[in-house]
Amino acid sequence: MNSSWQNVMVDDSNTRVYVSAPDTTKHVSGVIVVHGQNGQRTF
């Protein structure tokens, strides 16, 4: 699985994100996990 840190712009602010993708050319299901820098928090 390929994984790397990337930078994306969010509301005119540079944000670091960690991205992983499976090693396949087939269409596969995906999972998106979002949480703050300090980990998961109660909302």
CHARMM-style PDB file with segment names, atoms N, HN, CA, C and O in Angstrom:
ATOM      1  N   MET     1       0.854  -1.175   0.000  1.00  0.00      PROA
ATOM      2  CA  MET     1       0.000   0.000   0.000  1.00  0.00      PROA
ATOM      3  C   MET     1       0.895   1.230   0.000  1.00  0.00      PROA
ATOM      4  O   MET     1       1.798   1.350   0.828  1.00  0.00      PROA
ATOM      5  N   ASN     2       0.642   2.134  -0.923  1.00  0.00      PROA
ATOM      6  HN  ASN     2      -0.092   2.036  -1.596  1.00  0.00      PROA
ATOM      7  CA  ASN     2       1.378   3.394  -0.984  1.00  0.00      PROA
ATOM      8  C   ASN     2       0.791   4.364   0.035  1.00  0.00      PROA
ATOM      9  O   ASN     2      -0.424   4.548   0.091  1.00  0.00      PROA
ATOM     10  N   SER     3       1.655   4.987   0.843  1.00  0.00      PROA
ATOM     11  HN  SER     3       2.643   4.837   0.798  1.00  0.00      PROA
ATOM     12  CA  SER     3       1.224   5.969   1.838  1.00  0.00      PROA
ATOM     13  C   SER     3       2.187   7.141   1.839  1.00  0.00      PROA
ATOM     14  O   SER     3       3.389   6.966   1.640  1.00  0.00      PROA
ATOM     15  N   SER     4       1.651   8.349   2.065  1.00  0.00      PROA
ATOM     16  HN  SER     4       0.675   8.491   2.226  1.00  0.00      PROA
ATOM     17  CA  SER     4       2.513   9.534   2.115  1.00  0.00      PROA
ATOM     18  C   SER     4       1.778  10.703   2.750  1.00  0.00      PROA
ATOM     19  O   SER     4       0.548  10.730   2.813  1.00  0.00      PROA
ATOM     20  N   TRP     5       2.556  11.666   3.219  1.00  0.00      PROA
ATOM     21  HN  TRP     5       3.555  11.645   3.168  1.00  0.00      PROA
ATOM     22  CA  TRP     5       2.002  12.926   3.707  1.00  0.00      PROA
ATOM     23  C   TRP     5       1.856  13.864   2.517  1.00  0.00      PROA
ATOM     24  O   TRP     5       2.757  13.955   1.683  1.00  0.00      PROA
ATOM     25  N   GLN     6       0.725  14.563   2.433  1.00  0.00      PROA
ATOM     26  HN  GLN     6      -0.007  14.489   3.111  1.00  0.00      PROA
ATOM     27  CA  GLN     6       0.452  15.522   1.368  1.00  0.00      PROA
ATOM     28  C   GLN     6       0.011  16.840   1.996  1.00  0.00      PROA
ATOM     29  O   GLN     6      -0.373  16.875   3.165  1.00  0.00      PROA
ATOM     30  N   ASN     7       0.064  17.913   1.229  1.00  0.00      PROA
ATOM     31  HN  ASN     7       0.375  17.885   0.279  1.00  0.00      PROA
ATOM     32  CA  ASN     7      -0.420  19.223   1.675  1.00  0.00      PROA
ATOM     33  C   ASN     7      -1.600  19.628   0.800  1.00  0.00      PROA
ATOM     34  O   ASN     7      -1.523  19.543  -0.426  1.00  0.00      PROA
ATOM     35  N   VAL     8      -2.689  20.066   1.422  1.00  0.00      PROA
ATOM     36  HN  VAL     8      -2.751  20.134   2.418  1.00  0.00      PROA
ATOM     37  CA  VAL     8      -3.861  20.555   0.705  1.00  0.00      PROA
ATOM     38  C   VAL     8      -4.263  21.904   1.289  1.00  0.00      PROA
ATOM     39  O   VAL     8      -4.012  22.181   2.461  1.00  0.00      PROA
ATOM     40  N   MET     9      -4.884  22.737   0.468  1.00  0.00      PROA
ATOM     41  HN  MET     9      -5.088  22.512  -0.485  1.00  0.00      PROA
ATOM     42  CA  MET     9      -5.367  24.033   0.940  1.00  0.00      PROA
ATOM     43  C   MET     9      -6.802  23.890   1.449  1.00  0.00      PROA
ATOM     44  O   MET     9      -7.664  23.371   0.740  1.00  0.00      PROA
ATOM     45  N   VAL    10      -7.056  24.349   2.674  1.00  0.00      PROA
ATOM     46  HN  VAL    10      -6.355  24.771   3.249  1.00  0.00      PROA
ATOM     47  CA  VAL    10      -8.390  24.337   3.272  1.00  0.00      PROA
ATOM     48  C   VAL    10      -8.650  25.734   3.817  1.00  0.00      PROA
ATOM     49  O   VAL    10      -7.952  26.189   4.723  1.00  0.00      PROA
ATOM     50  N   ASP    11      -9.651  26.414   3.270  1.00  0.00      PROA
ATOM     51  HN  ASP    11     -10.219  26.044   2.535  1.00  0.00      PROA
ATOM     52  CA  ASP    11      -9.975  27.788   3.709  1.00  0.00      PROA
ATOM     53  C   ASP    11      -8.739  28.675   3.736  1.00  0.00      PROA
ATOM     54  O   ASP    11      -8.481  29.350   4.732  1.00  0.00      PROA
ATOM     55  N   ASP    12      -7.974  28.678   2.651  1.00  0.00      PROA
ATOM     56  HN  ASP    12      -8.183  28.129   1.842  1.00  0.00      PROA
ATOM     57  CA  ASP    12      -6.758  29.504   2.502  1.00  0.00      PROA
ATOM     58  C   ASP    12      -5.664  29.156   3.510  1.00  0.00      PROA
ATOM     59  O   ASP    12      -4.804  29.987   3.802  1.00  0.00      PROA
ATOM     60  N   SER    13      -5.691  27.926   4.043  1.00  0.00      PROA
ATOM     61  HN  SER    13      -6.389  27.251   3.806  1.00  0.00      PROA
ATOM     62  CA  SER    13      -4.679  27.483   4.996  1.00  0.00      PROA
ATOM     63  C   SER    13      -4.107  26.150   4.525  1.00  0.00      PROA
ATOM     64  O   SER    13      -4.855  25.250   4.141  1.00  0.00      PROA
ATOM     65  N   ASN    14      -2.795  26.025   4.554  1.00  0.00      PROA
ATOM     66  HN  ASN    14      -2.187  26.756   4.866  1.00  0.00      PROA
ATOM     67  CA  ASN    14      -2.142  24.784   4.172  1.00  0.00      PROA
ATOM     68  C   ASN    14      -2.368  23.748   5.272  1.00  0.00      PROA
ATOM     69  O   ASN    14      -2.086  24.013   6.440  1.00  0.00      PROA
ATOM     70  N   THR    15      -2.878  22.568   4.905  1.00  0.00      PROA
ATOM     71  HN  THR    15      -3.107  22.353   3.955  1.00  0.00      PROA
ATOM     72  CA  THR    15      -3.188  21.514   5.865  1.00  0.00      PROA
ATOM     73  C   THR    15      -2.492  20.233   5.443  1.00  0.00      PROA
ATOM     74  O   THR    15      -2.582  19.830   4.283  1.00  0.00      PROA
ATOM     75  N   ARG    16      -1.796  19.586   6.379  1.00  0.00      PROA
ATOM     76  HN  ARG    16      -1.723  19.913   7.321  1.00  0.00      PROA
ATOM     77  CA  ARG    16      -1.120  18.317   6.097  1.00  0.00      PROA
ATOM     78  C   ARG    16      -2.095  17.175   6.253  1.00  0.00      PROA
ATOM     79  O   ARG    16      -2.852  17.131   7.223  1.00  0.00      PROA
ATOM     80  N   VAL    17      -2.086  16.245   5.307  1.00  0.00      PROA
ATOM     81  HN  VAL    17      -1.471  16.280   4.520  1.00  0.00      PROA
ATOM     82  CA  VAL    17      -2.950  15.066   5.367  1.00  0.00      PROA
ATOM     83  C   VAL    17      -2.116  13.828   5.062  1.00  0.00      PROA
ATOM     84  O   VAL    17      -1.134  13.898   4.322  1.00  0.00      PROA
ATOM     85  N   TYR    18      -2.514  12.695   5.635  1.00  0.00      PROA
ATOM     86  HN  TYR    18      -3.312  12.638   6.235  1.00  0.00      PROA
ATOM     87  CA  TYR    18      -1.846  11.417   5.379  1.00  0.00      PROA
ATOM     88  C   TYR    18      -2.744  10.602   4.472  1.00  0.00      PROA
ATOM     89  O   TYR    18      -3.911  10.383   4.793  1.00  0.00      PROA
ATOM     90  N   VAL    19      -2.222  10.154   3.351  1.00  0.00      PROA
ATOM     91  HN  VAL    19      -1.274  10.332   3.090  1.00  0.00      PROA
ATOM     92  CA  VAL    19      -3.008   9.469   2.330  1.00  0.00      PROA
ATOM     93  C   VAL    19      -2.429   8.085   2.094  1.00  0.00      PROA
ATOM     94  O   VAL    19      -1.214   7.920   1.982  1.00  0.00      PROA
ATOM     95  N   SER    20      -3.315   7.079   2.018  1.00  0.00      PROA
ATOM     96  HN  SER    20      -4.302   7.212   2.109  1.00  0.00      PROA
ATOM     97  CA  SER    20      -2.913   5.712   1.666  1.00  0.00      PROA
ATOM     98  C   SER    20      -3.805   5.219   0.543  1.00  0.00      PROA
ATOM     99  O   SER    20      -4.996   5.529   0.511  1.00  0.00      PROA
ATOM    100  N   ALA    21      -3.238   4.458  -0.375  1.00  0.00      PROA
ATOM    101  HN  ALA    21      -2.271   4.206  -0.349  1.00  0.00      PROA
ATOM    102  CA  ALA    21      -3.996   3.905  -1.495  1.00  0.00      PROA
ATOM    103  C   ALA    21      -3.528   2.480  -1.749  1.00  0.00      PROA
ATOM    104  O   ALA    21      -2.330   2.202  -1.690  1.00  0.00      PROA
ATOM    105  N   PRO    22      -4.463   1.573  -2.031  1.00  0.00      PROA
ATOM    106  CA  PRO    22      -4.077   0.183  -2.287  1.00  0.00      PROA
ATOM    107  C   PRO    22      -3.289   0.034  -3.589  1.00  0.00      PROA
ATOM    108  O   PRO    22      -3.435   0.838  -4.509  1.00  0.00      PROA
ATOM    109  N   ASP    23      -2.463  -0.991  -3.652  1.00  0.00      PROA
ATOM    110  HN  ASP    23      -2.344  -1.644  -2.904  1.00  0.00      PROA
ATOM    111  CA  ASP    23      -1.658  -1.272  -4.845  1.00  0.00      PROA
ATOM    112  C   ASP    23      -2.476  -2.101  -5.833  1.00  0.00      PROA
ATOM    113  O   ASP    23      -2.226  -3.296  -5.993  1.00  0.00      PROA
ATOM    114  N   THR    24      -3.452  -1.476  -6.497  1.00  0.00      PROA
ATOM    115  HN  THR    24      -3.655  -0.506  -6.367  1.00  0.00      PROA
ATOM    116  CA  THR    24      -4.276  -2.178  -7.476  1.00  0.00      PROA
ATOM    117  C   THR    24      -4.817  -1.182  -8.485  1.00  0.00      PROA
ATOM    118  O   THR    24      -4.949   0.006  -8.190  1.00  0.00      PROA
ATOM    119  N   THR    25      -5.127  -1.669  -9.665  1.00  0.00      PROA
ATOM    120  HN  THR    25      -5.020  -2.634  -9.904  1.00  0.00      PROA
ATOM    121  CA  THR    25      -5.768  -0.817 -10.676  1.00  0.00      PROA
ATOM    122  C   THR    25      -7.274  -1.046 -10.700  1.00  0.00      PROA
ATOM    123  O   THR    25      -7.990  -0.379 -11.447  1.00  0.00      PROA
ATOM    124  N   LYS    26      -7.767  -1.995  -9.878  1.00  0.00      PROA
ATOM    125  HN  LYS    26      -7.186  -2.537  -9.271  1.00  0.00      PROA
ATOM    126  CA  LYS    26      -9.198  -2.270  -9.786  1.00  0.00      PROA
ATOM    127  C   LYS    26      -9.897  -1.193  -8.965  1.00  0.00      PROA
ATOM    128  O   LYS    26      -9.265  -0.535  -8.138  1.00  0.00      PROA
ATOM    129  N   HSD    27     -11.191  -1.011  -9.187  1.00  0.00      PROA
ATOM    130  HN  HSD    27     -11.704  -1.546  -9.859  1.00  0.00      PROA
ATOM    131  CA  HSD    27     -11.984  -0.129  -8.339  1.00  0.00      PROA
ATOM    132  C   HSD    27     -12.232  -0.834  -7.011  1.00  0.00      PROA
ATOM    133  O   HSD    27     -12.706  -1.970  -6.989  1.00  0.00      PROA
ATOM    134  N   VAL    28     -11.920  -0.180  -5.929  1.00  0.00      PROA
ATOM    135  HN  VAL    28     -11.534   0.743  -5.947  1.00  0.00      PROA
ATOM    136  CA  VAL    28     -12.103  -0.760  -4.597  1.00  0.00      PROA
ATOM    137  C   VAL    28     -12.816   0.250  -3.707  1.00  0.00      PROA
ATOM    138  O   VAL    28     -12.810   1.449  -3.986  1.00  0.00      PROA
ATOM    139  N   SER    29     -13.423  -0.239  -2.645  1.00  0.00      PROA
ATOM    140  HN  SER    29     -13.428  -1.213  -2.418  1.00  0.00      PROA
ATOM    141  CA  SER    29     -14.081   0.644  -1.679  1.00  0.00      PROA
ATOM    142  C   SER    29     -13.027   1.461  -0.940  1.00  0.00      PROA
ATOM    143  O   SER    29     -11.866   1.065  -0.845  1.00  0.00      PROA
ATOM    144  N   GLY    30     -13.454   2.604  -0.420  1.00  0.00      PROA
ATOM    145  HN  GLY    30     -14.398   2.926  -0.496  1.00  0.00      PROA
ATOM    146  CA  GLY    30     -12.536   3.461   0.315  1.00  0.00      PROA
ATOM    147  C   GLY    30     -13.065   3.810   1.691  1.00  0.00      PROA
ATOM    148  O   GLY    30     -14.257   3.672   1.964  1.00  0.00      PROA
ATOM    149  N   VAL    31     -12.179   4.259   2.547  1.00  0.00      PROA
ATOM    150  HN  VAL    31     -11.210   4.371   2.325  1.00  0.00      PROA
ATOM    151  CA  VAL    31     -12.518   4.700   3.898  1.00  0.00      PROA
ATOM    152  C   VAL    31     -11.846   6.047   4.117  1.00  0.00      PROA
ATOM    153  O   VAL    31     -10.665   6.211   3.811  1.00  0.00      PROA
ATOM    154  N   ILE    32     -12.590   7.007   4.643  1.00  0.00      PROA
ATOM    155  HN  ILE    32     -13.550   6.874   4.891  1.00  0.00      PROA
ATOM    156  CA  ILE    32     -12.034   8.320   4.976  1.00  0.00      PROA
ATOM    157  C   ILE    32     -12.147   8.510   6.480  1.00  0.00      PROA
ATOM    158  O   ILE    32     -13.232   8.382   7.047  1.00  0.00      PROA
ATOM    159  N   VAL    33     -11.028   8.817   7.127  1.00  0.00      PROA
ATOM    160  HN  VAL    33     -10.147   8.921   6.666  1.00  0.00      PROA
ATOM    161  CA  VAL    33     -10.997   9.061   8.564  1.00  0.00      PROA
ATOM    162  C   VAL    33     -10.472  10.473   8.774  1.00  0.00      PROA
ATOM    163  O   VAL    33      -9.401  10.824   8.278  1.00  0.00      PROA
ATOM    164  N   VAL    34     -11.221  11.278   9.506  1.00  0.00      PROA
ATOM    165  HN  VAL    34     -12.091  10.993   9.910  1.00  0.00      PROA
ATOM    166  CA  VAL    34     -10.822  12.659   9.766  1.00  0.00      PROA
ATOM    167  C   VAL    34     -10.843  12.888  11.270  1.00  0.00      PROA
ATOM    168  O   VAL    34     -11.838  12.598  11.933  1.00  0.00      PROA
ATOM    169  N   HSD    35      -9.740  13.410  11.810  1.00  0.00      PROA
ATOM    170  HN  HSD    35      -8.931  13.646  11.271  1.00  0.00      PROA
ATOM    171  CA  HSD    35      -9.727  13.810  13.225  1.00  0.00      PROA
ATOM    172  C   HSD    35      -8.666  14.879  13.419  1.00  0.00      PROA
ATOM    173  O   HSD    35      -7.796  15.065  12.569  1.00  0.00      PROA
ATOM    174  N   GLY    36      -8.743  15.563  14.516  1.00  0.00      PROA
ATOM    175  HN  GLY    36      -9.450  15.412  15.207  1.00  0.00      PROA
ATOM    176  CA  GLY    36      -7.838  16.665  14.803  1.00  0.00      PROA
ATOM    177  C   GLY    36      -6.405  16.189  15.052  1.00  0.00      PROA
ATOM    178  O   GLY    36      -6.141  14.992  15.169  1.00  0.00      PROA
ATOM    179  N   GLN    37      -5.504  17.143  15.129  1.00  0.00      PROA
ATOM    180  HN  GLN    37      -5.719  18.115  15.034  1.00  0.00      PROA
ATOM    181  CA  GLN    37      -4.090  16.869  15.325  1.00  0.00      PROA
ATOM    182  C   GLN    37      -3.832  16.083  16.609  1.00  0.00      PROA
ATOM    183  O   GLN    37      -2.930  15.245  16.653  1.00  0.00      PROA
ATOM    184  N   ASN    38      -4.606  16.344  17.639  1.00  0.00      PROA
ATOM    185  HN  ASN    38      -5.339  17.024  17.603  1.00  0.00      PROA
ATOM    186  CA  ASN    38      -4.403  15.685  18.933  1.00  0.00      PROA
ATOM    187  C   ASN    38      -5.185  14.395  19.068  1.00  0.00      PROA
ATOM    188  O   ASN    38      -5.274  13.851  20.169  1.00  0.00      PROA
ATOM    189  N   GLY    39      -5.756  13.886  17.983  1.00  0.00      PROA
ATOM    190  HN  GLY    39      -5.684  14.328  17.089  1.00  0.00      PROA
ATOM    191  CA  GLY    39      -6.504  12.640  18.025  1.00  0.00      PROA
ATOM    192  C   GLY    39      -7.999  12.886  18.018  1.00  0.00      PROA
ATOM    193  O   GLY    39      -8.467  14.009  17.833  1.00  0.00      PROA
ATOM    194  N   GLN    40      -8.739  11.801  18.226  1.00  0.00      PROA
ATOM    195  HN  GLN    40      -8.359  10.888  18.376  1.00  0.00      PROA
ATOM    196  CA  GLN    40     -10.194  11.888  18.199  1.00  0.00      PROA
ATOM    197  C   GLN    40     -10.717  12.595  19.446  1.00  0.00      PROA
ATOM    198  O   GLN    40     -10.224  12.371  20.552  1.00  0.00      PROA
ATOM    199  N   ARG    41     -11.715  13.448  19.257  1.00  0.00      PROA
ATOM    200  HN  ARG    41     -12.115  13.630  18.359  1.00  0.00      PROA
ATOM    201  CA  ARG    41     -12.313  14.204  20.365  1.00  0.00      PROA
ATOM    202  C   ARG    41     -13.810  14.035  20.359  1.00  0.00      PROA
ATOM    203  O   ARG    41     -14.394  13.663  19.341  1.00  0.00      PROA
ATOM    204  N   THR    42     -14.435  14.303  21.483  1.00  0.00      PROA
ATOM    205  HN  THR    42     -13.961  14.605  22.310  1.00  0.00      PROA
ATOM    206  CA  THR    42     -15.880  14.258  21.569  1.00  0.00      PROA
ATOM    207  C   THR    42     -16.474  15.506  20.927  1.00  0.00      PROA
ATOM    208  O   THR    42     -16.006  16.614  21.190  1.00  0.00      PROA
ATOM    209  N   PHE    43     -17.496  15.346  20.090  1.00  0.00      PROA
ATOM    210  HN  PHE    43     -17.877  14.446  19.876  1.00  0.00      PROA
ATOM    211  CA  PHE    43     -18.140  16.483  19.433  1.00  0.00      PROA
ATOM    212  C   PHE    43     -19.452  16.775  20.094  1.00  0.00      PROA
ATOM    213  OT1 PHE    43     -20.155  17.701  19.689  1.00  0.00      PROA
TER     214      PHE     43
END
